[in-house]
Structure formats: structure tokens, C-alpha cells
Amino acid sequence: MAELKKEAAALKEIRASMGSTEFPQKVFDKVFTQDVNRLLGMEDMWKTRKPPTALDFDAVNAGAANVDRETITDDQKNWSLEENFAVFSDSLQRLSDRLDKLRASQDTGNAPPILTFDKDDRDTLDFVAAAANLRSITFGIETKSEFDIKQMAGNIIPAIATTNATTAALCVLEAFKIMRGDWAKAKMVFLTKSTERIINKEPLRAPRPDCGVCATTYARLVINTDKTTLEALVKEVLVAKLGYKEDELEVSNSGGIWYDPDMAMDDNEHLEKPLNDIGIINNSTVVIRGEGEDGERVNLELIISNMDLDQSTAATTESFTLIPNLQTIPKKAPVPTATTTTTDAGSSNGQKLPTRTATKRTAEDAELDAGETEAEQITKRGKVAEENNKTITVVDDDGAIMLD
């Protein structure tokens, strides 16, 4: 109990000296001199391992007087004992000043302010790096650069940071092409695990109306949200302009569903309300969902821009502008049918090339393949039709088509 009381009194004295010129020395003496000497007094601990070395404040401080300030700003360099001491003392003073300012600006009655570590905060990072290295020097552990310590203390994984930076750079490069409207040069870029080609690219492809990811169409609707009712939006914009069916569309936003296909037009209580009253306001988003002829969902997201009546060309509440000017909702593209008809190699009558038939291989087939030689497997998979001069080889297991 006596030792615990002595320790508590020492820590209290150190806290009371915060902000003074003696504060760095009190912290240094406590952690790197007094505590280390107490450990050295436990001789049994150092019979099988190297004992630590207590640091002397005056000796280290004298050597730190000649430290080049520009050197300690290099986070890639392993600092010496004196350089770590200089960073330690300076960062402690900066943190003390910051805490004093927080205390002065804090309202009475709140909990006392505290400082938390942040890898991007230079003051706290300097203190953690310098203190860790001084501790390492005391116990004979290899020191690290501030950059390495930032990675460990901040849980930074270099591979992830590098990948994020590369991906962001590629996104910006492609964004430049889009901002210039040069869509022909814009590409989809992929990072791959390869020793030959790390970055691969593909040309952009048009959205597919039957795709659950890219089927949504985006546009801006300029309309008077003060006067236009939900009924006018449904009838004049969605039905008359874009071709939706009244009984097959749904209107919603962040506030909920305002028009549902299960509700009759006369039964919907929100139909007579202006758009503003149901949260469809300037710079908000409204989602339109419709059912296509073939059962696919045709989705549309409209960014709303309010149009004042004195800015419209016609003094009607149904005046609106679509940007871009959508003519109708996108239709589902026809799904191409596969064909397995083979054609002669010399044919030029425009017939389709053969495609692989989807055949599922069984476990028994795999066992038979395992017992065959490579030549037998190639002969089995590559079925060459020699009759009628047909020289097309269809590889059944991977979908490749080889033409002689």
C-alpha cells in the first residue's frame, strides 16, 4: 500500500507540472529512469536476459542541443537517441499547450478534456513515435522510423493503402474523360494479380434494361413543386410522357411510398397534395418503379429541381422539363437464343457460328477423365467432324471455339 501511495503521488505531481518547463523532464525521469531502476532492482528478472539501461535526462538533453531540426522532420529516418529525445520533449510541450487551450475553452460542469491518438495528428504521432523509440533503446529493441510506427499504431496495411491510392488515381483519370465528354476513350479499368499485366481495361458497355444493377435510369425533372400535385406528376409525366401504366408503377422517396400500383387513383389520399407536401422538394430524389411488358422492373430515379411559375413558358402546373429529354422508359432488350448449328468452314452466307451447348458434367465423368492420358482427354473433348469437310472444333468443357 505504501508503494501504491508513493506511485500515485508521483503521477499526481507530474500532472500538476503539465505546461511548465519541467514537465518533459518529470515525465522522462519517471518512465525512463526511475521505473527502469526499480526494474533493475529485481535481479532475478535479468538472470537469463539482458537488463535494460536507465537513461539520464541531463546527459541526453546535452546531446540533443546539437540536433538538426530538419533531420527529425524526416519520417523515413531512424532517429538517434538524441533526436528521439528532442521530438519527445517538443511534442510533450505541444500537447500540453493544446490541453491547456481545451481546458480554458471548456464549459463548466463537463468532463475534463482528454487528448486521443490519431495517426494523422502530427503532435500525438510524434509523441508516440519518440516515446516508443526511447523505450526500445532502454530495453535494447530495434528502433523504427516514424513512418513505420504510424503504420503499426494506426493499423495501416501498406498493400491496402497502395491499392486504394492506385484505384483512386485510375478513377480520376477516367473521370477526366467523362467530364470532357470523351466517352469513346473512357474504359473500365481492373487491377489484376498478374506478373505480366497488372492493369487491364475494357470498353464501356451500354446499360441493360433487364439488369438489376444497371437498369436504373437517372434524370433531372424541373417542375413546379409548389403547385404540381402528385396526380399531375403521375398522369402528365410518368404516364403521358414516359409511357408507364397507372396500375403498374410506384412512386416513393425517403419519406415513404406515395403512390402504389395496388391503390386506385381515386383511393390514393396523396394524389391531390402538392409535391412539396409529400417531401418531393427541390434537390430531392424520387424513385419510380414500373413493371415492364415482360415482367422486368423498369426503374427511374429523378432528381427534382423546383421551377418557379414566372420562369416557366406556360402558366400551368403541368409544365416540366426532363434532362436528358427521355422519350419513354427503357425497354427490355431481346435475349439472344443460342444455336448449336455448325457451318462449313468455307461458308459465307451469314449463318451464326456454333455455340457451346450447356452440358453439366457429373462426378463419374470427372473420375473417367482422371484415369485418362492427356492425349485421350484432348481427343474426347475436341470433337472434330471430319465428314463433309467440317473443320470446326467445339471444346465442350470451357466454351472455346477453335477454327482450323
N, C-alpha and C positions, 0 to 999 in steps of 0.2 A: 504493500500500500504506500509505503514511503517513496519507493521508486516511481510509482504511478503519479503521485502528487508532484514529485520533482519534475517529471516529464511534462505534466500539464502546465506547471508554472513556466517552464521554459518556452513552450509553444505559445502561451499567453503573452509572454514578453516579446516574442518575435512578432506576433500580430500587432501588438501595440506600437512597435517601431516602424510599421509599414508607412512608406512615404518619406522616411528620413534617410539621410546619407548612410546611416549604419545598417539599414535593413538588409542589403545584399550580403554584408559580412556576417550578420547574425544567422541568416539562412545557410550560408556556406559553412560556417563553423559548426552548426548543428548537424547538417546532413553529411558533410564530407570530412569532418574532423572528430567531433565528439562521438557521434554514433559509430564511426569506424573504430575509434579507440576502444569503445565499450565492447565491440565485437572481438577486437584483438585480445581483450582480457579473458575471453573464453578460449583458453589454449587447446582444449580438446577438439574444438571445431577445425583446427588447422594442422592436425597431425598428418592427414593424408591429402591435403590440398594446399595450394598456395594462399597465404594470407593476404588480405587487402592492404593497401598503402594509404594512410591518412594524408590528406592534403593540408598544406599550411597556407592560410589566407595571405599573409604578408609576402611570402616568397612568390606565390603565383601572381599576386597583384603587381609586384615589382616587375616581373617579366612581361606582364600584359601591357605595361606602359608603352612599349615599342610596337604594339600590334598595328598592322596596316588595316585601317577601317575598310578599305576596298576589298581586301582579301576575304574578310568574314561575310561579305555580301554574296560570295560565290557559293551557291548551294550545292554545287557538284564536287566541291573540295572537302577532303577530310581535314577538319581543323585540328590544330595542335592544342596542347593543354592550355596555353596562354590565350589562344584565340577562342576556345570554348568558354574560358573564364570571362573574357571581355563580352561575349554575347550574353552569357548568363547574367552578369551584372547589369548590362544595359537593358535587357528585356525585363528584368525584375523591376527596374525603375519605371519603364514604360507601363507595365501592368499596374504598378502601384498608383501612378498618376491617373490611369483610366478608372480604377476602382474608386479613387477619391472623388472624381467627377460624377460617377454614378451615385455615390452616397449624397453628394451635395444637391443633385437634381431630383432625388427620390422624395416622394410624398411621405409624410409622417404616418406611421402605423403599418406600412407594408413590410414584408420580409426583407432582411438585409440583402443587398445586391451581391451577386456572385459572378465570377468570370468562368466561362466554359471554353474548352478546347475546340478549335476549328482549324482544320488543316490549311484553310485558305486565309487564316488570320495570321499575319506576319509576327505579331507580338507573342501570341501563345505558341506558335510553331518554333520561334527562336528559343523560347524558354525550355520547351520540351526537348528540343534537339541538343541544346547546350547541357542541360541537366543530365540527360541520358548519357551523353558522351563523358561528362565528368564522372558519373557513376561507373561507366565502363573502364575509364582509366584507373579508378580506385581499385577495381577488382580484376584488373588485367584482362579485360574483354576488348575485342577489336571494336574500334570506333566506326561510326558510319557518317556519311555526308548528310547534310540536312535534307537533300532530295530523297535519299534512301529512307530516312526516318519519316519523312512525310508520307511515303508510300505505306510504311508499316503502321504508323499511328493513325493514318486516315483510311486504312483498309483499301488502299488503291491497288488494283491488279493491273500491271502495265499493259498486258495484252488487251484488256477491255478498253482501257483509255486510248490505246493506239487505234483499235478498231473503230471506236466512236469518232475519233478525230478524222480518220480516213473516210468513214461513211458521211460525216457532215460535210467534208470538203467536196466529195462527189455530188452530194445533193445540191450544194451551192453552184457548182459548175453546170449542172443540168438546169438549175433554176434560171441561170443567166440566159440560156437558150429559150426557155419558156417566156421569160419577160420580154425578150426581143421578138417573140412570135415565130421563132425559127423552129417549128415543130418537126420539120423533116430531119434535123440534126439531133433532136433530143432522143436519148436512149434510156433503156432500163439497164442499170449497171449492177453487177453482182460481184461480191468478194467470194472467192473460192479457195479451198485448200488444195493448192497445186504447186508443183515446183516449176512448171513451165509458164503458166499464165494465171496470175493472181486475180486480175480484174477481167471479167467477161461482160459482154453487153449484148442487148437485143433491141431491135427497133420497137417503137411504141405500137400497141395494138388497140384497135377501136373497142370501146366497151361493148359487152354482150348484154342485150336486154334480158336474157334468161339467166344471167349470173347473179347470185345473191350478194356478191361483193361490189361489182362494178355496174350493176343495173341501175342504181340510183342516178337520176338526172338532177343537176343543180342549175338554178336560175335565180334572177332577181326580179321581183314583182314590185313595180312602182304603182301604188294605188292610194286612194284617199282612205286612210284607216278611221277617220273621224265619222264619215258619212256612209261608207260602204258597209253593208250588212254581210253576215255570214252567208245568207241565201244568195246574195248577189255574187259573192266570191264563188260559190259552188256552181250556180247556173251560168253566169256570164263568162267566167274564166275557165273553170275546170271542165264543165260540160260543153258549152258552146265553142270555146276556143281550143281546148286541148283534147276533146273527144272522150273524156271519161263518162261513165254511165252513173246516173244518180244513185242507183241501188247497188253499185259495186265500188264505191270509193269511201275513203275515211280521211278526215281532216283532224290533225292533232298538233299540239305544240308542247312545250314544257309544262303547261298548266293542265293538260289532260286531253281527252278526246272530245271534240266539239261537234263533229258530225260523224255518224256511224252508219254503215250500209244497212244495219238492222232497223234503223229508225226511219219511219216515213217522213217525208218532207214536212207534212202538216203537224207531226207529233214532236218534232225537234224544237225544244224550247229556246234554243240559242239562235235560231235562224234569223229572227228579227233584230238581233243585237248588233250594234256596230262592232267592227273588228277590234277597236280599242278596248271594248268592254270585256272581251274574252282573252285579252293578253296578246292579240296579234297586233303588235305595235311596231314602230319604226326600229329597224335594225334587229328585229327578232326573226326567228326561223319557224316556219310552219311545214309540217311533213304531210304529204299527200300519198296515200296508198290506194292503189286500184287493182282490180282483178282483170287480167287480160283475157282474150278470147280463148286461149289455150290453157288457162288456169294459172299462168305465171303471175307473180306480183310485179306490178309496174309502179315504182316508187319515184317520187319527185320531192325535192327539198327546195323551198322558196325562201329566199332572204327578202324580208319586207322592207320597202322604203316608202315612207309617207309622202303623198303628193297633196300639196295644198290646192284648194279649188281654183285659186286665182292663177295657178301655174298650169292647169290642165287646158287642153284645147277645147274640150266640151264640158259644159256645166252639168254633167251627170255623174251620179255616184258610181256608175259602172265604168268610168274611164280608167284605163290601166295600161301599163307598158310592161312587156316581158323582155328581159335582157339575159341571154340572147332571145330573139323572137322565135320561140318554139311554135311550130305549126301544129303538132299533135304529139301525143305520148308515144314513146318508142315502142315499136312492135317486136315481138319475139322473132329472132332470125330462124329460118328453117334449118332443122338439123339434117346434115348430110347423111345419106344412107350408105352403109358400107357395101362394097361389092367384092365378090371373090372370082369374078370372071377374068380369065387370063387372055392375053392378046399376043399375037405373033410379034416377034422382035422387029420385023420389018414393017409392021403395020403403021400407018399414019392417018387413020380415019377418025382420030379424035376420041377413041374409046378410052375409058379410065384405066389407069394402071391397077393391077391387083392389090388388094389389101389383105392383111393377115386376118384370118378368122380367129375369134377368141375361143381357144380351147383350153380348158383347165387341166393341168397335169396332176395326176394322182401320185400318192406315195409309192405305189407299185411301179409307176413309170420311172420315178427317181431311183429306185433300187436297181432296176434294169440298167439304167444309164451308168450307175456306179460300177457295174461289173463289165462294162464295155470299154474297148480301147478308144483312143481319141479319133482314130480313123473311122471306126464303126459309128461313133456318135455323129460325126460330121456327115457321114453317108445317110444316117437316119434322119437328121434334122434338115439337111439340104436336099429337098426332093426335086430332082432335075427331070423335067418332062422332055425326053429325047424324041418322042414321036411328034410328027408334024412340024419338025424344025423349031419347036418351042424351047427357048433358051433362058427362060425366066426362072430364077431360083427363089423360092419363098422359104425363109427361115421361120419356123413356127414358134420358137420359144422366145424370141426377142423383138419380133415385129419388123426386122430389117428386110429390105427388098434388094436383091443383088441382080443386076442385069449384066449378061455376058456381053 
